[in-house]
Amino acid sequence: MSLNKLVSGLLSGVVSIMLITHAMVAETGSQISNNGSFNVTVLKDLEPEPLREFVEFKILVIDVNGKPISDADISLSGGMPAHGHGLPTKPIITAIGNGEYLIEGLKFSMMGTWELNFEIKSKEVSDTAKFTIVK
């Protein structure tokens, strides 16, 4: 095999891995809420976070016009649909300001596919944004 073919094959594999990784991160990065009311962005890649340890991260919530939503009441539910159980902890969500919220106390107890459902209630509207995380 020529050196050019070898390098071309290796680069093709690297690009494929990068695309797969990007697709996985994009799922946990930003989501439009179910009814299109909010854009919710998780400001940390949660997939490499260790199992059975508490995770702390922030989310950013903006409306359809790009305005930060700083006064929302946000709750977090979810779990592992394939296993039929919810989250093993009750995370606490604190408003920081300018549309950012701190999530503390989330724990992924095992490997598999997790769903995080953020229920967001602002003065005007309620909506839900779902994120899928593969551990």
mmCIF file of the C-alpha atoms, coordinates in Angstrom:
data_MODEL
# 
_entry.id   MODEL 
# 
loop_
_atom_site.group_PDB 
_atom_site.id 
_atom_site.type_symbol 
_atom_site.label_atom_id 
_atom_site.label_alt_id 
_atom_site.label_comp_id 
_atom_site.label_asym_id 
_atom_site.label_entity_id 
_atom_site.label_seq_id 
_atom_site.pdbx_PDB_ins_code 
_atom_site.Cartn_x 
_atom_site.Cartn_y 
_atom_site.Cartn_z 
_atom_site.occupancy 
_atom_site.B_iso_or_equiv 
_atom_site.pdbx_formal_charge 
_atom_site.auth_seq_id 
_atom_site.auth_comp_id 
_atom_site.auth_asym_id 
_atom_site.auth_atom_id 
_atom_site.pdbx_PDB_model_num 
ATOM 1   C CA . MET A 1 1   ? 0.000   0.000  0.000  1.00 0.00 ? 1   MET A CA 1 
ATOM 2   C CA . SER A 1 2   ? 1.344   3.429  -0.890 1.00 0.00 ? 2   SER A CA 1 
ATOM 3   C CA . LEU A 1 3   ? 2.007   6.032  1.757  1.00 0.00 ? 3   LEU A CA 1 
ATOM 4   C CA . ASN A 1 4   ? -0.582  8.356  0.159  1.00 0.00 ? 4   ASN A CA 1 
ATOM 5   C CA . LYS A 1 5   ? -3.325  5.704  0.398  1.00 0.00 ? 5   LYS A CA 1 
ATOM 6   C CA . LEU A 1 6   ? -2.384  4.923  3.987  1.00 0.00 ? 6   LEU A CA 1 
ATOM 7   C CA . VAL A 1 7   ? -2.442  8.597  5.030  1.00 0.00 ? 7   VAL A CA 1 
ATOM 8   C CA . SER A 1 8   ? -5.697  9.157  3.119  1.00 0.00 ? 8   SER A CA 1 
ATOM 9   C CA . GLY A 1 9   ? -7.310  6.176  4.864  1.00 0.00 ? 9   GLY A CA 1 
ATOM 10  C CA . LEU A 1 10  ? -6.130  7.334  8.281  1.00 0.00 ? 10  LEU A CA 1 
ATOM 11  C CA . LEU A 1 11  ? -7.387  10.881 7.706  1.00 0.00 ? 11  LEU A CA 1 
ATOM 12  C CA . SER A 1 12  ? -10.744 9.549  6.545  1.00 0.00 ? 12  SER A CA 1 
ATOM 13  C CA . GLY A 1 13  ? -11.040 7.546  9.774  1.00 0.00 ? 13  GLY A CA 1 
ATOM 14  C CA . VAL A 1 14  ? -10.108 10.560 11.903 1.00 0.00 ? 14  VAL A CA 1 
ATOM 15  C CA . VAL A 1 15  ? -12.691 12.731 10.144 1.00 0.00 ? 15  VAL A CA 1 
ATOM 16  C CA . SER A 1 16  ? -15.347 10.036 10.685 1.00 0.00 ? 16  SER A CA 1 
ATOM 17  C CA . ILE A 1 17  ? -14.517 9.818  14.393 1.00 0.00 ? 17  ILE A CA 1 
ATOM 18  C CA . MET A 1 18  ? -14.645 13.627 14.670 1.00 0.00 ? 18  MET A CA 1 
ATOM 19  C CA . LEU A 1 19  ? -18.074 13.706 12.997 1.00 0.00 ? 19  LEU A CA 1 
ATOM 20  C CA . ILE A 1 20  ? -19.432 10.967 15.275 1.00 0.00 ? 20  ILE A CA 1 
ATOM 21  C CA . THR A 1 21  ? -18.070 12.741 18.350 1.00 0.00 ? 21  THR A CA 1 
ATOM 22  C CA . HIS A 1 22  ? -19.526 16.060 17.186 1.00 0.00 ? 22  HIS A CA 1 
ATOM 23  C CA . ALA A 1 23  ? -22.943 14.454 16.680 1.00 0.00 ? 23  ALA A CA 1 
ATOM 24  C CA . MET A 1 24  ? -22.893 13.075 20.227 1.00 0.00 ? 24  MET A CA 1 
ATOM 25  C CA . VAL A 1 25  ? -21.860 16.436 21.711 1.00 0.00 ? 25  VAL A CA 1 
ATOM 26  C CA . ALA A 1 26  ? -24.420 18.345 19.628 1.00 0.00 ? 26  ALA A CA 1 
ATOM 27  C CA . GLU A 1 27  ? -27.204 16.305 21.222 1.00 0.00 ? 27  GLU A CA 1 
ATOM 28  C CA . THR A 1 28  ? -26.183 17.488 24.674 1.00 0.00 ? 28  THR A CA 1 
ATOM 29  C CA . GLY A 1 29  ? -25.241 21.022 23.588 1.00 0.00 ? 29  GLY A CA 1 
ATOM 30  C CA . SER A 1 30  ? -28.356 22.963 22.622 1.00 0.00 ? 30  SER A CA 1 
ATOM 31  C CA . GLN A 1 31  ? -32.028 22.121 22.122 1.00 0.00 ? 31  GLN A CA 1 
ATOM 32  C CA . ILE A 1 32  ? -35.126 24.001 21.084 1.00 0.00 ? 32  ILE A CA 1 
ATOM 33  C CA . SER A 1 33  ? -37.891 23.280 23.598 1.00 0.00 ? 33  SER A CA 1 
ATOM 34  C CA . ASN A 1 34  ? -40.777 21.016 22.550 1.00 0.00 ? 34  ASN A CA 1 
ATOM 35  C CA . ASN A 1 35  ? -43.125 23.874 21.611 1.00 0.00 ? 35  ASN A CA 1 
ATOM 36  C CA . GLY A 1 36  ? -40.365 26.141 20.257 1.00 0.00 ? 36  GLY A CA 1 
ATOM 37  C CA . SER A 1 37  ? -40.565 28.654 23.112 1.00 0.00 ? 37  SER A CA 1 
ATOM 38  C CA . PHE A 1 38  ? -36.963 28.433 24.355 1.00 0.00 ? 38  PHE A CA 1 
ATOM 39  C CA . ASN A 1 39  ? -33.472 27.562 23.243 1.00 0.00 ? 39  ASN A CA 1 
ATOM 40  C CA . VAL A 1 40  ? -31.734 25.711 26.082 1.00 0.00 ? 40  VAL A CA 1 
ATOM 41  C CA . THR A 1 41  ? -27.969 25.222 26.004 1.00 0.00 ? 41  THR A CA 1 
ATOM 42  C CA . VAL A 1 42  ? -26.049 22.928 28.350 1.00 0.00 ? 42  VAL A CA 1 
ATOM 43  C CA . LEU A 1 43  ? -22.772 24.778 28.909 1.00 0.00 ? 43  LEU A CA 1 
ATOM 44  C CA . LYS A 1 44  ? -20.716 21.642 29.605 1.00 0.00 ? 44  LYS A CA 1 
ATOM 45  C CA . ASP A 1 45  ? -20.309 18.337 27.792 1.00 0.00 ? 45  ASP A CA 1 
ATOM 46  C CA . LEU A 1 46  ? -21.830 15.848 30.246 1.00 0.00 ? 46  LEU A CA 1 
ATOM 47  C CA . GLU A 1 47  ? -20.971 12.641 28.398 1.00 0.00 ? 47  GLU A CA 1 
ATOM 48  C CA . PRO A 1 48  ? -17.393 12.282 29.716 1.00 0.00 ? 48  PRO A CA 1 
ATOM 49  C CA . GLU A 1 49  ? -18.416 13.089 33.306 1.00 0.00 ? 49  GLU A CA 1 
ATOM 50  C CA . PRO A 1 50  ? -17.569 10.207 35.649 1.00 0.00 ? 50  PRO A CA 1 
ATOM 51  C CA . LEU A 1 51  ? -20.197 7.794  36.884 1.00 0.00 ? 51  LEU A CA 1 
ATOM 52  C CA . ARG A 1 52  ? -21.438 7.810  40.482 1.00 0.00 ? 52  ARG A CA 1 
ATOM 53  C CA . GLU A 1 53  ? -20.098 11.319 41.201 1.00 0.00 ? 53  GLU A CA 1 
ATOM 54  C CA . PHE A 1 54  ? -22.053 14.533 41.586 1.00 0.00 ? 54  PHE A CA 1 
ATOM 55  C CA . VAL A 1 55  ? -22.020 16.729 38.498 1.00 0.00 ? 55  VAL A CA 1 
ATOM 56  C CA . GLU A 1 56  ? -22.287 20.514 38.443 1.00 0.00 ? 56  GLU A CA 1 
ATOM 57  C CA . PHE A 1 57  ? -23.013 22.451 35.244 1.00 0.00 ? 57  PHE A CA 1 
ATOM 58  C CA . LYS A 1 58  ? -24.842 25.489 33.876 1.00 0.00 ? 58  LYS A CA 1 
ATOM 59  C CA . ILE A 1 59  ? -27.565 25.931 31.308 1.00 0.00 ? 59  ILE A CA 1 
ATOM 60  C CA . LEU A 1 60  ? -28.464 29.015 29.321 1.00 0.00 ? 60  LEU A CA 1 
ATOM 61  C CA . VAL A 1 61  ? -32.124 29.695 28.527 1.00 0.00 ? 61  VAL A CA 1 
ATOM 62  C CA . ILE A 1 62  ? -33.106 32.233 25.870 1.00 0.00 ? 62  ILE A CA 1 
ATOM 63  C CA . ASP A 1 63  ? -36.394 32.958 24.134 1.00 0.00 ? 63  ASP A CA 1 
ATOM 64  C CA . VAL A 1 64  ? -37.059 32.777 20.382 1.00 0.00 ? 64  VAL A CA 1 
ATOM 65  C CA . ASN A 1 65  ? -35.805 36.365 19.980 1.00 0.00 ? 65  ASN A CA 1 
ATOM 66  C CA . GLY A 1 66  ? -32.493 35.604 21.718 1.00 0.00 ? 66  GLY A CA 1 
ATOM 67  C CA . LYS A 1 67  ? -33.454 37.360 24.971 1.00 0.00 ? 67  LYS A CA 1 
ATOM 68  C CA . PRO A 1 68  ? -32.107 35.674 28.129 1.00 0.00 ? 68  PRO A CA 1 
ATOM 69  C CA . ILE A 1 69  ? -34.825 34.270 30.408 1.00 0.00 ? 69  ILE A CA 1 
ATOM 70  C CA . SER A 1 70  ? -33.609 34.995 33.934 1.00 0.00 ? 70  SER A CA 1 
ATOM 71  C CA . ASP A 1 71  ? -36.826 34.661 35.918 1.00 0.00 ? 71  ASP A CA 1 
ATOM 72  C CA . ALA A 1 72  ? -37.931 31.131 34.990 1.00 0.00 ? 72  ALA A CA 1 
ATOM 73  C CA . ASP A 1 73  ? -38.910 28.386 37.358 1.00 0.00 ? 73  ASP A CA 1 
ATOM 74  C CA . ILE A 1 74  ? -36.953 25.357 36.116 1.00 0.00 ? 74  ILE A CA 1 
ATOM 75  C CA . SER A 1 75  ? -37.195 21.757 37.258 1.00 0.00 ? 75  SER A CA 1 
ATOM 76  C CA . LEU A 1 76  ? -35.195 18.752 36.100 1.00 0.00 ? 76  LEU A CA 1 
ATOM 77  C CA . SER A 1 77  ? -36.485 15.215 35.728 1.00 0.00 ? 77  SER A CA 1 
ATOM 78  C CA . GLY A 1 78  ? -35.439 12.270 33.612 1.00 0.00 ? 78  GLY A CA 1 
ATOM 79  C CA . GLY A 1 79  ? -33.681 8.969  33.974 1.00 0.00 ? 79  GLY A CA 1 
ATOM 80  C CA . MET A 1 80  ? -32.926 5.894  31.904 1.00 0.00 ? 80  MET A CA 1 
ATOM 81  C CA . PRO A 1 81  ? -35.951 5.053  29.736 1.00 0.00 ? 81  PRO A CA 1 
ATOM 82  C CA . ALA A 1 82  ? -34.529 1.651  28.757 1.00 0.00 ? 82  ALA A CA 1 
ATOM 83  C CA . HIS A 1 83  ? -34.235 0.688  32.426 1.00 0.00 ? 83  HIS A CA 1 
ATOM 84  C CA . GLY A 1 84  ? -37.511 2.270  33.513 1.00 0.00 ? 84  GLY A CA 1 
ATOM 85  C CA . HIS A 1 85  ? -36.074 4.408  36.317 1.00 0.00 ? 85  HIS A CA 1 
ATOM 86  C CA . GLY A 1 86  ? -35.666 8.082  37.029 1.00 0.00 ? 86  GLY A CA 1 
ATOM 87  C CA . LEU A 1 87  ? -32.694 10.114 38.171 1.00 0.00 ? 87  LEU A CA 1 
ATOM 88  C CA . PRO A 1 88  ? -30.954 8.759  41.286 1.00 0.00 ? 88  PRO A CA 1 
ATOM 89  C CA . THR A 1 89  ? -30.713 12.271 42.796 1.00 0.00 ? 89  THR A CA 1 
ATOM 90  C CA . LYS A 1 90  ? -32.822 15.434 43.014 1.00 0.00 ? 90  LYS A CA 1 
ATOM 91  C CA . PRO A 1 91  ? -30.700 18.163 41.389 1.00 0.00 ? 91  PRO A CA 1 
ATOM 92  C CA . ILE A 1 92  ? -30.976 21.736 42.631 1.00 0.00 ? 92  ILE A CA 1 
ATOM 93  C CA . ILE A 1 93  ? -31.337 24.534 40.072 1.00 0.00 ? 93  ILE A CA 1 
ATOM 94  C CA . THR A 1 94  ? -30.333 28.097 40.974 1.00 0.00 ? 94  THR A CA 1 
ATOM 95  C CA . ALA A 1 95  ? -30.783 31.197 38.800 1.00 0.00 ? 95  ALA A CA 1 
ATOM 96  C CA . ILE A 1 96  ? -27.461 33.004 38.302 1.00 0.00 ? 96  ILE A CA 1 
ATOM 97  C CA . GLY A 1 97  ? -28.664 35.814 36.040 1.00 0.00 ? 97  GLY A CA 1 
ATOM 98  C CA . ASN A 1 98  ? -28.583 36.761 32.366 1.00 0.00 ? 98  ASN A CA 1 
ATOM 99  C CA . GLY A 1 99  ? -30.401 33.535 31.440 1.00 0.00 ? 99  GLY A CA 1 
ATOM 100 C CA . GLU A 1 100 ? -27.923 31.208 33.188 1.00 0.00 ? 100 GLU A CA 1 
ATOM 101 C CA . TYR A 1 101 ? -28.889 28.577 35.753 1.00 0.00 ? 101 TYR A CA 1 
ATOM 102 C CA . LEU A 1 102 ? -26.604 26.409 37.897 1.00 0.00 ? 102 LEU A CA 1 
ATOM 103 C CA . ILE A 1 103 ? -27.497 22.720 38.216 1.00 0.00 ? 103 ILE A CA 1 
ATOM 104 C CA . GLU A 1 104 ? -25.984 20.934 41.221 1.00 0.00 ? 104 GLU A CA 1 
ATOM 105 C CA . GLY A 1 105 ? -26.387 17.414 42.537 1.00 0.00 ? 105 GLY A CA 1 
ATOM 106 C CA . LEU A 1 106 ? -26.973 15.452 39.333 1.00 0.00 ? 106 LEU A CA 1 
ATOM 107 C CA . LYS A 1 107 ? -25.480 11.959 39.336 1.00 0.00 ? 107 LYS A CA 1 
ATOM 108 C CA . PHE A 1 108 ? -25.264 9.320  36.611 1.00 0.00 ? 108 PHE A CA 1 
ATOM 109 C CA . SER A 1 109 ? -25.246 5.999  38.459 1.00 0.00 ? 109 SER A CA 1 
ATOM 110 C CA . MET A 1 110 ? -24.559 3.638  35.531 1.00 0.00 ? 110 MET A CA 1 
ATOM 111 C CA . MET A 1 111 ? -23.571 3.414  31.887 1.00 0.00 ? 111 MET A CA 1 
ATOM 112 C CA . GLY A 1 112 ? -26.264 3.749  29.254 1.00 0.00 ? 112 GLY A CA 1 
ATOM 113 C CA . THR A 1 113 ? -28.593 6.315  27.717 1.00 0.00 ? 113 THR A CA 1 
ATOM 114 C CA . TRP A 1 114 ? -29.951 9.001  30.024 1.00 0.00 ? 114 TRP A CA 1 
ATOM 115 C CA . GLU A 1 115 ? -32.617 11.620 29.377 1.00 0.00 ? 115 GLU A CA 1 
ATOM 116 C CA . LEU A 1 116 ? -32.669 15.006 31.071 1.00 0.00 ? 116 LEU A CA 1 
ATOM 117 C CA . ASN A 1 117 ? -35.971 16.892 30.861 1.00 0.00 ? 117 ASN A CA 1 
ATOM 118 C CA . PHE A 1 118 ? -35.924 20.564 31.789 1.00 0.00 ? 118 PHE A CA 1 
ATOM 119 C CA . GLU A 1 119 ? -39.403 21.948 32.503 1.00 0.00 ? 119 GLU A CA 1 
ATOM 120 C CA . ILE A 1 120 ? -39.205 25.712 32.095 1.00 0.00 ? 120 ILE A CA 1 
ATOM 121 C CA . LYS A 1 121 ? -41.943 28.073 33.306 1.00 0.00 ? 121 LYS A CA 1 
ATOM 122 C CA . SER A 1 122 ? -41.554 31.764 32.592 1.00 0.00 ? 122 SER A CA 1 
ATOM 123 C CA . LYS A 1 123 ? -44.170 34.465 33.180 1.00 0.00 ? 123 LYS A CA 1 
ATOM 124 C CA . GLU A 1 124 ? -45.509 34.014 29.659 1.00 0.00 ? 124 GLU A CA 1 
ATOM 125 C CA . VAL A 1 125 ? -45.096 30.350 28.772 1.00 0.00 ? 125 VAL A CA 1 
ATOM 126 C CA . SER A 1 126 ? -44.217 26.823 29.932 1.00 0.00 ? 126 SER A CA 1 
ATOM 127 C CA . ASP A 1 127 ? -42.241 24.372 27.831 1.00 0.00 ? 127 ASP A CA 1 
ATOM 128 C CA . THR A 1 128 ? -39.899 21.392 28.112 1.00 0.00 ? 128 THR A CA 1 
ATOM 129 C CA . ALA A 1 129 ? -36.484 20.699 26.593 1.00 0.00 ? 129 ALA A CA 1 
ATOM 130 C CA . LYS A 1 130 ? -35.117 17.147 26.471 1.00 0.00 ? 130 LYS A CA 1 
ATOM 131 C CA . PHE A 1 131 ? -31.441 16.178 26.267 1.00 0.00 ? 131 PHE A CA 1 
ATOM 132 C CA . THR A 1 132 ? -30.081 12.687 25.636 1.00 0.00 ? 132 THR A CA 1 
ATOM 133 C CA . ILE A 1 133 ? -26.753 11.726 27.223 1.00 0.00 ? 133 ILE A CA 1 
ATOM 134 C CA . VAL A 1 134 ? -24.893 8.501  26.517 1.00 0.00 ? 134 VAL A CA 1 
ATOM 135 C CA . LYS A 1 135 ? -22.543 7.402  29.294 1.00 0.00 ? 135 LYS A CA 1 
# 
